[in-house]
Amino acid sequence: MTQPLPDRFLPVVQSLVRIAVGMAYFSHGGQKLFGWFGGMGGNGGTVELMSRFGVAGVVEVVCGAALVLGLGTRWAAFIASGEMAVAYWWVHVVGRGELWWWANGGELSLVYCFVWLGFATWGGGSLSLDARLAARRSTPG
């Protein structure tokens, strides 16, 4: 039986997960707003800013960048989690008429929702701007 990684690695792994998933989340907003990474429909298309997908793109770009940097992690993660919960219910459950992710194509929204809910609880980890700012505030002088 193999031993798990020592607990001392948890903060670094937590930060790496936040950064990697944050980059993926950010890329979805970049697709929607700027046509990056293939854009919408794979042809560099963008969405209307004042649409539900435009609002989602703004949340994904702003919160995604904050999550990658680990700046305001708890709030950014809470907002991102809420956006993904709304996306799951509005787009996948109501839009496709199916509750379960295997039938409605909403597994990514569901996973993002719960990953960000975890980070809203845990914070950004040791490799975050939040941690640096907290350390600076606690240092006298």
WOBELJO-V280084 format. One record per pair of residues at least 12 apart in sequence whose ideal C-beta (glycine too) atoms are under 10 Angstrom apart, sorted by the first residue. I is the first residue (numbers start at 1). J is the second residue. If there is no record, write none. Layout:
BEGIN
i->I j->J
i->I j->J
END
This chain:
BEGIN
i->10 j->122
i->10 j->125
i->10 j->126
i->11 j->122
i->11 j->123
i->11 j->124
i->11 j->125
i->11 j->126
i->11 j->127
i->11 j->128
i->11 j->131
i->12 j->125
i->12 j->126
i->12 j->127
i->13 j->125
i->14 j->118
i->14 j->119
i->14 j->122
i->14 j->123
i->14 j->124
i->14 j->125
i->14 j->126
i->14 j->127
i->14 j->128
i->15 j->70
i->15 j->73
i->15 j->124
i->15 j->125
i->15 j->126
i->15 j->127
i->15 j->128
i->15 j->131
i->16 j->125
i->16 j->127
i->17 j->115
i->17 j->118
i->17 j->119
i->17 j->122
i->17 j->125
i->18 j->67
i->18 j->68
i->18 j->69
i->18 j->70
i->18 j->73
i->18 j->77
i->18 j->115
i->18 j->116
i->18 j->118
i->18 j->119
i->18 j->122
i->18 j->123
i->18 j->124
i->18 j->125
i->18 j->127
i->18 j->128
i->19 j->67
i->19 j->68
i->19 j->69
i->19 j->70
i->19 j->124
i->19 j->125
i->19 j->127
i->19 j->128
i->20 j->68
i->21 j->64
i->21 j->67
i->21 j->68
i->21 j->80
i->21 j->111
i->21 j->112
i->21 j->115
i->21 j->116
i->21 j->119
i->22 j->60
i->22 j->63
i->22 j->64
i->22 j->65
i->22 j->66
i->22 j->67
i->22 j->68
i->22 j->69
i->22 j->70
i->22 j->73
i->22 j->76
i->22 j->77
i->22 j->80
i->22 j->115
i->22 j->116
i->22 j->119
i->22 j->124
i->23 j->64
i->23 j->65
i->23 j->67
i->23 j->68
i->24 j->60
i->24 j->64
i->24 j->68
i->24 j->108
i->24 j->112
i->24 j->115
i->25 j->59
i->25 j->60
i->25 j->61
i->25 j->63
i->25 j->64
i->25 j->65
i->25 j->67
i->25 j->68
i->25 j->76
i->25 j->77
i->25 j->80
i->25 j->83
i->25 j->84
i->25 j->108
i->25 j->112
i->25 j->115
i->25 j->116
i->26 j->60
i->26 j->61
i->26 j->62
i->26 j->63
i->26 j->64
i->26 j->65
i->26 j->66
i->26 j->67
i->26 j->68
i->27 j->60
i->27 j->61
i->27 j->64
i->28 j->56
i->28 j->57
i->28 j->59
i->28 j->60
i->28 j->61
i->28 j->64
i->28 j->87
i->28 j->108
i->28 j->109
i->28 j->112
i->29 j->56
i->29 j->57
i->29 j->58
i->29 j->59
i->29 j->60
i->29 j->61
i->29 j->62
i->29 j->63
i->29 j->64
i->29 j->65
i->29 j->83
i->30 j->46
i->30 j->57
i->30 j->60
i->30 j->61
i->30 j->64
i->30 j->65
i->31 j->44
i->31 j->45
i->31 j->46
i->31 j->47
i->31 j->53
i->31 j->57
i->31 j->60
i->31 j->61
i->32 j->45
i->32 j->46
i->32 j->47
i->32 j->48
i->32 j->49
i->32 j->51
i->32 j->53
i->32 j->54
i->32 j->55
i->32 j->56
i->32 j->57
i->32 j->58
i->32 j->59
i->32 j->60
i->32 j->61
i->33 j->46
i->33 j->47
i->33 j->49
i->33 j->53
i->33 j->54
i->33 j->56
i->33 j->57
i->33 j->58
i->33 j->60
i->33 j->61
i->34 j->46
i->34 j->57
i->34 j->61
i->35 j->47
i->36 j->61
i->40 j->53
i->40 j->57
i->52 j->86
i->52 j->87
i->52 j->90
i->52 j->91
i->53 j->87
i->53 j->91
i->55 j->83
i->55 j->86
i->56 j->83
i->56 j->84
i->56 j->86
i->56 j->87
i->56 j->90
i->56 j->91
i->58 j->83
i->59 j->76
i->59 j->79
i->59 j->80
i->59 j->82
i->59 j->83
i->59 j->84
i->59 j->86
i->59 j->87
i->60 j->80
i->60 j->83
i->60 j->84
i->60 j->87
i->60 j->112
i->62 j->76
i->62 j->79
i->62 j->80
i->63 j->75
i->63 j->76
i->63 j->77
i->63 j->78
i->63 j->79
i->63 j->80
i->63 j->81
i->63 j->82
i->63 j->83
i->63 j->116
i->64 j->76
i->64 j->80
i->66 j->79
i->66 j->80
i->66 j->124
i->66 j->129
i->66 j->130
i->67 j->79
i->67 j->80
i->67 j->115
i->67 j->116
i->67 j->119
i->67 j->124
i->67 j->128
i->68 j->128
i->68 j->129
i->69 j->124
i->69 j->128
i->69 j->129
i->69 j->130
i->70 j->119
i->70 j->123
i->70 j->124
i->70 j->125
i->70 j->126
i->70 j->127
i->70 j->128
i->70 j->129
i->70 j->130
i->70 j->131
i->70 j->132
i->70 j->133
i->71 j->124
i->71 j->128
i->71 j->129
i->71 j->130
i->71 j->132
i->71 j->133
i->72 j->124
i->72 j->128
i->72 j->129
i->72 j->130
i->72 j->133
i->73 j->116
i->73 j->119
i->73 j->120
i->73 j->122
i->73 j->123
i->73 j->124
i->73 j->125
i->73 j->128
i->73 j->129
i->73 j->130
i->73 j->131
i->74 j->119
i->74 j->120
i->74 j->121
i->74 j->122
i->74 j->123
i->74 j->124
i->74 j->130
i->75 j->120
i->76 j->116
i->76 j->119
i->76 j->120
i->76 j->124
i->76 j->130
i->77 j->115
i->77 j->116
i->77 j->117
i->77 j->118
i->77 j->119
i->77 j->120
i->77 j->121
i->77 j->122
i->77 j->123
i->77 j->124
i->78 j->116
i->78 j->117
i->78 j->119
i->78 j->120
i->78 j->121
i->79 j->116
i->79 j->120
i->80 j->112
i->80 j->113
i->80 j->115
i->80 j->116
i->80 j->117
i->80 j->119
i->80 j->120
i->81 j->112
i->81 j->113
i->81 j->114
i->81 j->115
i->81 j->116
i->81 j->117
i->81 j->118
i->81 j->119
i->81 j->120
i->81 j->121
i->82 j->113
i->82 j->116
i->82 j->117
i->82 j->120
i->83 j->109
i->83 j->112
i->83 j->113
i->83 j->116
i->84 j->106
i->84 j->108
i->84 j->109
i->84 j->110
i->84 j->111
i->84 j->112
i->84 j->113
i->84 j->114
i->84 j->115
i->84 j->116
i->84 j->117
i->85 j->109
i->85 j->110
i->85 j->112
i->85 j->113
i->85 j->114
i->85 j->116
i->85 j->117
i->86 j->109
i->86 j->113
i->87 j->106
i->87 j->108
i->87 j->109
i->87 j->110
i->87 j->112
i->87 j->113
i->88 j->101
i->88 j->104
i->88 j->106
i->88 j->107
i->88 j->108
i->88 j->109
i->88 j->110
i->88 j->111
i->88 j->112
i->88 j->113
i->89 j->106
i->89 j->109
i->89 j->113
i->90 j->109
i->91 j->104
i->91 j->105
i->91 j->106
i->91 j->109
i->92 j->104
i->92 j->105
i->92 j->106
i->92 j->107
i->92 j->108
i->92 j->109
i->92 j->110
i->93 j->106
i->93 j->109
END
